[in-house]
Amino acid sequence: LATIGHVGLFLCVALVLGLMLVPPFLRYVEKFKSDEMLLVVVLGLCFGVSLAAVKAGYSSALGAILIGTVVGEAKIEKIQRLAEPVRDMFGAIFFVSVGILIEPALIVKYALPVAVITLAVVVGKIASCSIGAFAAGRDLSISLRTGMSMAQIGEFSFIIASLGLTLNVTGDFLYPIAVAVSAITTLLTPYLIRGSGSAAALFERHAPRWLSEGMQRYTAWAQGPGSIPQGQKI
């Protein structure tokens, strides 16, 4: 509880001070009309806050996320354009370093938890995202395509696992599992997207008639009165 309290205090202080000071400061720097100065200031803030997070005993990724959120509040579109080359360079370094961390021996050692978590992620995210899209009024095909395109955990899981290791609240086994699950689900996603149309057609072909008609009626109702075919009633 004490550790969680310290993290919460660090987040609150960093966000409050950041939102008060950083956006006005960046808007002041923008007035000099120097792209190089603006880029150097943004990078200095990013590295500085990340260093502060490390000195406070937390992950550098936590500091990067915080300052990224704060800089976004400045509403300066030029920053994204200027930072793109730097982002691409560090993005390549990040994914190469992640690939180096994938140890086949550890994947074999933790094969069962990796398989179970991968299955839970794929099935859970397909089901939850598809149901959410359908509840919002999308038809079955679009809903399944949405769910099957979201069936991965992404690289943010590395940051969460790394933060857990930094705070000593998780074991050393979690990071390789997170990396393995993320890599597997990322590789599976293009094939899932490609097969979403066939999956929707298979469901419509084998689903009970009452279920298929009920889903169509719900979709028509959720999309508005104008989309309900004439002669049909909800």
C-alpha positions as CSV (number, residue, x, y, z in Angstrom):
1,L,0.0,0.0,0.0
2,A,2.9,2.4,0.8
3,T,4.4,1.7,-2.6
4,I,1.1,2.4,-4.4
5,G,0.7,5.6,-2.3
6,H,4.1,6.8,-3.4
7,V,3.4,6.1,-7.0
8,G,0.1,7.9,-6.8
9,L,1.7,10.9,-5.1
10,F,4.4,11.0,-7.8
11,L,1.8,10.8,-10.6
12,C,-0.3,13.6,-9.0
13,V,2.6,15.9,-8.4
14,A,4.1,15.3,-11.9
15,L,0.7,15.8,-13.7
16,V,-0.4,18.8,-11.7
17,L,3.0,20.7,-12.0
18,G,3.4,19.5,-15.6
19,L,-0.1,20.8,-16.7
20,M,0.5,24.1,-14.9
21,L,4.0,24.8,-16.3
22,V,4.8,22.8,-19.5
23,P,2.0,23.9,-21.9
24,P,2.5,27.7,-21.3
25,F,6.3,27.2,-21.5
26,L,6.0,25.3,-24.8
27,R,3.7,28.0,-26.2
28,Y,6.3,30.6,-25.2
29,V,9.1,28.7,-26.9
30,E,6.9,28.4,-30.1
31,K,6.9,32.2,-30.4
32,F,10.6,32.2,-31.3
33,K,9.6,30.5,-34.6
34,S,12.5,28.1,-34.3
35,D,11.7,24.4,-35.0
36,E,15.1,23.3,-33.7
37,M,14.6,25.1,-30.4
38,L,11.2,23.6,-30.0
39,L,12.3,20.1,-30.7
40,V,15.3,20.4,-28.4
41,V,13.1,21.7,-25.6
42,V,10.5,18.9,-26.0
43,L,13.3,16.2,-26.1
44,G,14.9,17.8,-23.0
45,L,11.6,17.6,-21.2
46,C,11.1,14.0,-22.2
47,F,14.5,12.9,-21.1
48,G,14.4,15.1,-18.0
49,V,11.1,13.7,-16.7
50,S,12.2,10.2,-17.5
51,L,15.4,10.7,-15.5
52,A,13.4,12.2,-12.6
53,A,11.2,9.1,-12.6
54,V,14.3,6.8,-12.5
55,K,15.8,8.9,-9.6
56,A,12.5,8.5,-7.8
57,G,12.8,4.8,-8.1
58,Y,10.3,4.2,-10.9
59,S,10.6,3.2,-14.5
60,S,11.8,5.6,-17.2
61,A,8.8,4.6,-19.2
62,L,6.5,6.0,-16.6
63,G,8.1,9.4,-16.9
64,A,7.9,9.3,-20.7
65,I,4.2,8.5,-20.6
66,L,3.6,11.4,-18.1
67,I,5.5,14.0,-20.1
68,G,3.9,12.8,-23.4
69,T,0.5,13.4,-21.9
70,V,1.4,16.8,-20.6
71,V,3.1,17.9,-23.9
72,G,0.0,16.8,-25.8
73,E,-2.1,19.3,-23.7
74,A,-0.1,22.2,-25.2
75,K,-2.0,21.6,-28.5
76,I,0.9,22.5,-30.7
77,E,0.5,20.4,-33.9
78,K,4.1,21.2,-35.0
79,I,5.5,19.1,-32.2
80,Q,4.2,15.9,-33.6
81,R,5.7,16.6,-37.1
82,L,9.1,17.6,-35.6
83,A,9.3,14.6,-33.3
84,E,8.3,12.0,-36.0
85,P,12.0,11.3,-37.1
86,V,13.1,10.9,-33.5
87,R,10.1,8.7,-32.7
88,D,10.8,6.5,-35.7
89,M,14.4,6.1,-34.7
90,F,13.7,5.2,-31.1
91,G,10.7,3.1,-32.2
92,A,13.1,0.9,-34.3
93,I,15.5,0.7,-31.4
94,F,12.7,-0.2,-29.0
95,F,11.4,-3.1,-31.2
96,V,14.9,-4.4,-31.9
97,S,15.6,-4.4,-28.1
98,V,12.3,-6.2,-27.5
99,G,13.2,-8.8,-30.0
100,I,16.5,-9.4,-28.3
101,L,14.6,-10.0,-25.0
102,I,12.6,-12.9,-26.5
103,E,14.5,-15.9,-25.3
104,P,13.3,-19.2,-26.8
105,A,14.4,-21.1,-23.7
106,L,12.1,-18.9,-21.5
107,I,9.2,-19.3,-23.9
108,V,9.6,-23.1,-23.7
109,K,9.9,-22.9,-19.9
110,Y,6.7,-20.8,-19.6
111,A,4.9,-22.4,-22.5
112,L,1.8,-23.3,-20.5
113,P,1.2,-19.8,-19.1
114,V,2.1,-18.2,-22.4
115,A,-0.5,-20.4,-24.2
116,V,-3.2,-19.8,-21.6
117,I,-2.7,-16.0,-21.5
118,T,-2.5,-15.8,-25.3
119,L,-5.8,-17.8,-25.6
120,A,-7.4,-15.6,-23.0
121,V,-6.3,-12.4,-24.7
122,V,-7.4,-13.5,-28.2
123,V,-10.8,-14.9,-27.2
124,G,-11.5,-12.3,-24.5
125,K,-10.7,-9.3,-26.7
126,I,-12.5,-10.7,-29.8
127,A,-15.6,-11.4,-27.7
128,S,-15.6,-8.1,-25.7
129,C,-14.7,-5.8,-28.7
130,S,-17.2,-7.5,-31.0
131,I,-20.0,-7.3,-28.4
132,G,-19.1,-3.7,-27.8
133,A,-19.2,-2.8,-31.5
134,F,-22.4,-4.7,-32.0
135,A,-24.0,-3.0,-29.0
136,A,-23.0,0.4,-30.6
137,G,-25.1,-0.5,-33.6
138,R,-22.6,-2.1,-36.0
139,D,-23.6,-5.1,-38.0
140,L,-22.1,-8.6,-37.4
141,S,-19.4,-8.4,-40.1
142,I,-18.1,-5.0,-38.9
143,S,-18.3,-6.1,-35.2
144,L,-16.3,-9.3,-35.8
145,R,-13.8,-7.4,-37.9
146,T,-13.4,-4.9,-35.1
147,G,-13.0,-7.6,-32.5
148,M,-10.5,-9.6,-34.5
149,S,-8.4,-6.6,-35.3
150,M,-8.0,-5.8,-31.5
151,A,-6.9,-9.3,-30.5
152,Q,-3.4,-8.3,-29.2
153,I,-2.0,-6.6,-26.1
154,G,0.6,-4.4,-27.8
155,E,3.9,-3.0,-26.7
156,F,2.3,-1.1,-23.8
157,S,2.3,-4.4,-21.9
158,F,6.1,-4.3,-21.8
159,I,5.9,-0.9,-20.0
160,I,3.5,-2.3,-17.4
161,A,5.6,-5.4,-16.9
162,S,8.8,-3.3,-16.6
163,L,7.1,-1.0,-14.1
164,G,6.0,-4.0,-12.1
165,L,9.6,-5.3,-12.0
166,T,10.9,-1.8,-11.0
167,L,8.5,-1.6,-8.1
168,N,9.2,-5.2,-7.1
169,V,5.6,-6.2,-7.2
170,T,5.9,-8.9,-9.8
171,G,8.3,-11.8,-10.4
172,D,11.0,-11.9,-13.1
173,F,9.0,-14.4,-15.0
174,L,6.3,-11.8,-16.0
175,Y,8.4,-9.8,-18.4
176,P,9.3,-12.7,-20.8
177,I,5.7,-13.9,-20.7
178,A,4.4,-10.4,-21.6
179,V,6.9,-10.1,-24.5
180,A,6.0,-13.6,-25.8
181,V,2.2,-13.0,-25.6
182,S,2.5,-9.7,-27.3
183,A,4.7,-11.1,-30.1
184,I,2.4,-14.0,-30.7
185,T,-0.9,-12.0,-30.6
186,T,0.7,-9.4,-32.9
187,L,1.7,-12.1,-35.4
188,L,-1.8,-13.6,-35.2
189,T,-3.7,-10.3,-35.8
190,P,-3.3,-10.0,-39.6
191,Y,-4.6,-13.6,-40.1
192,L,-7.5,-12.9,-37.8
193,I,-8.4,-9.8,-39.7
194,R,-8.1,-11.7,-43.0
195,G,-10.5,-14.4,-41.7
196,S,-13.0,-12.1,-40.1
197,G,-15.2,-12.0,-43.2
198,S,-15.3,-15.8,-43.4
199,A,-16.0,-16.0,-39.7
200,A,-19.0,-13.7,-40.0
201,A,-20.3,-15.7,-43.0
202,L,-19.9,-18.9,-41.2
203,F,-21.8,-17.6,-38.2
204,E,-24.6,-16.3,-40.3
205,R,-24.8,-19.6,-42.1
206,H,-25.0,-21.8,-39.0
207,A,-26.7,-19.4,-36.5
208,P,-30.3,-20.1,-35.6
209,R,-32.7,-18.1,-37.7
210,W,-34.3,-16.4,-34.6
211,L,-30.8,-15.2,-33.5
212,S,-29.8,-13.9,-36.9
213,E,-33.1,-12.0,-37.4
214,G,-32.9,-10.7,-33.8
215,M,-29.4,-9.3,-34.4
216,Q,-30.4,-7.7,-37.7
217,R,-33.4,-6.1,-36.0
218,Y,-31.3,-4.8,-33.1
219,T,-28.7,-3.4,-35.6
220,A,-31.5,-1.6,-37.5
221,W,-32.9,-0.2,-34.3
222,A,-29.6,0.9,-32.9
223,Q,-28.7,2.7,-36.1
224,G,-31.9,4.8,-36.0
225,P,-35.4,4.7,-37.4
226,G,-34.3,5.6,-40.8
227,S,-32.4,2.3,-41.2
228,I,-35.3,0.0,-40.4
229,P,-36.7,-1.5,-43.6
230,Q,-40.3,-0.6,-44.4
231,G,-42.9,-3.1,-43.3
232,Q,-40.8,-4.3,-40.3
233,K,-41.5,-3.5,-36.7
234,I,-39.2,-3.8,-33.8
